[in-house]
Amino acid sequence: FPSHDRMEIILKNIPKEIDTAHLPANEKNGFQLNNNNKKFYGESYINIVSETSFQQGGGEYPFISEKTSHHPIINLQPFIVIGNPFTLKTLRDLGFKTFNPIINEDYDVCLDPRERFKLIETEIAKLARMPLKELHDLYYQLVDITIHNQDHAKTFGNYNPFEKAFNDIRSWYLK
């Protein structure tokens, strides 16, 4: 986990609302294609997603919120998820593509939260050290994946995330 000094810096900067700060409160519910500030996505190459849950959950049903399923995907950005183990596996199971081997995704299968955080931190640091031109080129190597993900996300209009869990429970119970 981060050192005490790093944690102090983090705590001074949260909560930080970036992509919806321009919206009135009554427009901040729901996750439509137009309720985030596109400017921030157009001025960055990689999205670092801080998911709702990091230590709890994971396994067969990791928690995936709009932070992952909406913001980077709809805005055509590659992403690293600071979240439960198997979040990326779950996204792949749902038909999304992730960014391995260009982004090392070994962190997704790491169950130990401290070790997972270190793996994520290493990958973020690697990207942060890249010259801007190299990061630009990396982004465009991944553009086919980001377009696939955006197109695929648009098919989820009536997707019920609990359906698989309920069906799995039913099949287990009826054995």
C-alpha positions as CSV (number, residue, x, y, z in Angstrom):
1,F,0.0,0.0,0.0
2,P,1.1,3.6,-0.5
3,S,3.6,5.1,2.0
4,H,2.3,7.6,4.6
5,D,3.5,10.6,2.5
6,R,1.7,9.3,-0.6
7,M,-1.4,8.6,1.4
8,E,-1.4,12.1,2.7
9,I,-1.2,13.5,-0.9
10,I,-4.0,11.2,-1.9
11,L,-6.3,12.2,1.0
12,K,-5.8,15.9,0.3
13,N,-7.1,15.3,-3.3
14,I,-10.2,13.4,-2.6
15,P,-13.0,13.4,-3.2
16,K,-12.2,14.7,-6.7
17,E,-15.0,15.0,-9.2
18,I,-13.7,15.6,-12.7
19,D,-15.9,14.4,-15.5
20,T,-19.3,15.4,-14.1
21,A,-18.5,18.6,-12.1
22,H,-20.0,20.7,-14.9
23,L,-23.5,19.1,-14.5
24,P,-26.3,20.2,-12.2
25,A,-27.1,17.7,-9.5
26,N,-30.3,16.5,-11.2
27,E,-28.3,15.4,-14.3
28,K,-25.7,13.3,-12.5
29,N,-27.9,10.2,-12.1
30,G,-27.7,7.5,-14.8
31,F,-24.9,7.0,-17.1
32,Q,-25.8,8.2,-20.6
33,L,-23.3,8.9,-23.3
34,N,-23.5,12.6,-22.8
35,N,-23.2,13.1,-19.0
36,N,-19.5,13.2,-18.7
37,N,-17.0,15.8,-19.7
38,K,-15.5,14.5,-22.9
39,K,-12.6,17.1,-22.7
40,F,-10.8,15.1,-20.0
41,Y,-11.0,11.9,-22.1
42,G,-9.8,13.8,-25.2
43,E,-6.8,15.1,-23.3
44,S,-5.5,11.8,-21.9
45,Y,-4.5,8.4,-23.3
46,I,-5.1,5.9,-20.4
47,N,-7.8,5.8,-17.8
48,I,-6.9,4.7,-14.3
49,V,-10.2,3.4,-12.9
50,S,-10.6,3.4,-9.1
51,E,-13.4,0.9,-8.7
52,T,-15.8,0.9,-5.7
53,S,-14.3,-2.2,-4.2
54,F,-10.7,-3.4,-4.0
55,Q,-10.3,-5.7,-1.1
56,Q,-13.8,-7.2,-0.7
57,G,-15.4,-9.3,-3.3
58,G,-13.9,-10.6,-6.5
59,G,-13.9,-14.2,-7.5
60,E,-16.7,-15.2,-9.8
61,Y,-18.7,-11.9,-9.3
62,P,-16.3,-8.9,-8.9
63,F,-18.0,-5.5,-8.5
64,I,-18.0,-3.6,-11.7
65,S,-19.5,-0.1,-11.7
66,E,-20.0,2.6,-14.3
67,K,-16.5,3.7,-13.5
68,T,-15.3,0.8,-15.5
69,S,-18.2,-0.2,-17.7
70,H,-19.1,3.3,-18.8
71,H,-16.5,6.0,-18.5
72,P,-13.3,4.6,-20.2
73,I,-15.2,2.3,-22.5
74,I,-17.7,4.8,-23.9
75,N,-14.9,7.4,-24.2
76,L,-12.6,5.1,-26.2
77,Q,-9.8,4.8,-23.6
78,P,-7.6,1.9,-22.6
79,F,-7.8,1.4,-18.8
80,I,-6.2,-0.1,-15.7
81,V,-8.7,-1.1,-13.0
82,I,-7.9,-0.7,-9.4
83,G,-10.5,-3.1,-8.2
84,N,-11.5,-6.6,-7.3
85,P,-9.5,-9.6,-8.6
86,F,-11.0,-11.0,-11.9
87,T,-12.6,-7.7,-12.9
88,L,-10.9,-7.9,-16.3
89,K,-11.7,-11.6,-16.7
90,T,-15.4,-10.8,-16.1
91,L,-15.3,-8.0,-18.7
92,R,-13.7,-10.4,-21.2
93,D,-16.4,-13.0,-20.3
94,L,-19.0,-10.3,-21.1
95,G,-17.4,-9.9,-24.6
96,F,-15.2,-6.9,-23.9
97,K,-11.5,-6.9,-24.9
98,T,-8.7,-5.8,-22.5
99,F,-5.2,-4.6,-23.3
100,N,-2.8,-7.4,-22.5
101,P,0.1,-7.7,-23.5
102,I,0.5,-4.0,-24.1
103,I,-0.7,-3.3,-20.6
104,N,0.4,-6.1,-18.2
105,E,-2.8,-7.4,-16.6
106,D,-1.3,-9.9,-14.3
107,Y,-2.7,-7.9,-11.4
108,D,-6.2,-9.1,-12.3
109,V,-5.6,-12.6,-11.1
110,C,-3.7,-11.6,-7.9
111,L,-5.7,-12.3,-4.8
112,D,-3.5,-10.6,-2.3
113,P,-4.6,-6.9,-2.2
114,R,-1.2,-5.6,-1.3
115,E,0.5,-7.5,-4.0
116,R,-2.2,-6.6,-6.5
117,F,-1.8,-2.9,-5.6
118,K,2.0,-3.2,-6.2
119,L,1.4,-4.8,-9.6
120,I,-1.0,-2.0,-10.6
121,E,1.4,0.6,-9.3
122,T,4.2,-0.8,-11.3
123,E,2.2,-0.8,-14.5
124,I,1.0,2.8,-13.9
125,A,4.6,3.9,-13.2
126,K,5.8,2.2,-16.5
127,L,3.1,4.1,-18.4
128,A,3.9,7.4,-16.6
129,R,7.6,7.1,-17.6
130,M,6.8,6.7,-21.3
131,P,7.6,9.7,-23.5
132,L,4.4,11.4,-24.8
133,K,5.1,10.2,-28.4
134,E,5.4,6.6,-27.2
135,L,2.2,6.9,-25.2
136,H,0.5,8.4,-28.2
137,D,1.6,5.5,-30.4
138,L,0.5,3.0,-27.7
139,Y,-3.0,4.5,-27.6
140,Y,-3.3,4.1,-31.4
141,Q,-2.2,0.5,-31.2
142,L,-5.2,-0.1,-29.0
143,V,-7.8,1.9,-30.9
144,D,-9.4,-1.1,-32.5
145,I,-10.0,-2.6,-29.0
146,T,-11.4,0.7,-27.7
147,I,-13.8,0.9,-30.7
148,H,-14.8,-2.7,-30.2
149,N,-15.5,-2.1,-26.5
150,Q,-17.6,1.1,-27.2
151,D,-19.6,-0.7,-29.8
152,H,-20.1,-3.7,-27.6
153,A,-21.1,-1.5,-24.6
154,K,-23.9,0.0,-26.7
155,T,-25.5,-3.5,-26.9
156,F,-26.0,-3.6,-23.2
157,G,-29.0,-1.3,-23.0
158,N,-31.2,-4.0,-21.3
159,Y,-28.4,-6.0,-19.7
160,N,-29.2,-7.2,-16.2
161,P,-25.9,-7.8,-14.3
162,F,-27.7,-9.9,-11.7
163,E,-29.1,-12.4,-14.2
164,K,-26.0,-14.6,-14.5
165,A,-25.7,-14.7,-10.7
166,F,-29.3,-15.6,-10.2
167,N,-29.1,-18.3,-12.9
168,D,-26.0,-19.7,-11.4
169,I,-27.7,-19.8,-8.0
170,R,-30.8,-21.4,-9.4
171,S,-28.7,-24.1,-11.2
172,W,-26.7,-24.8,-8.1
173,Y,-29.8,-24.9,-5.9
174,L,-31.7,-27.2,-8.3
175,K,-28.9,-29.8,-8.5
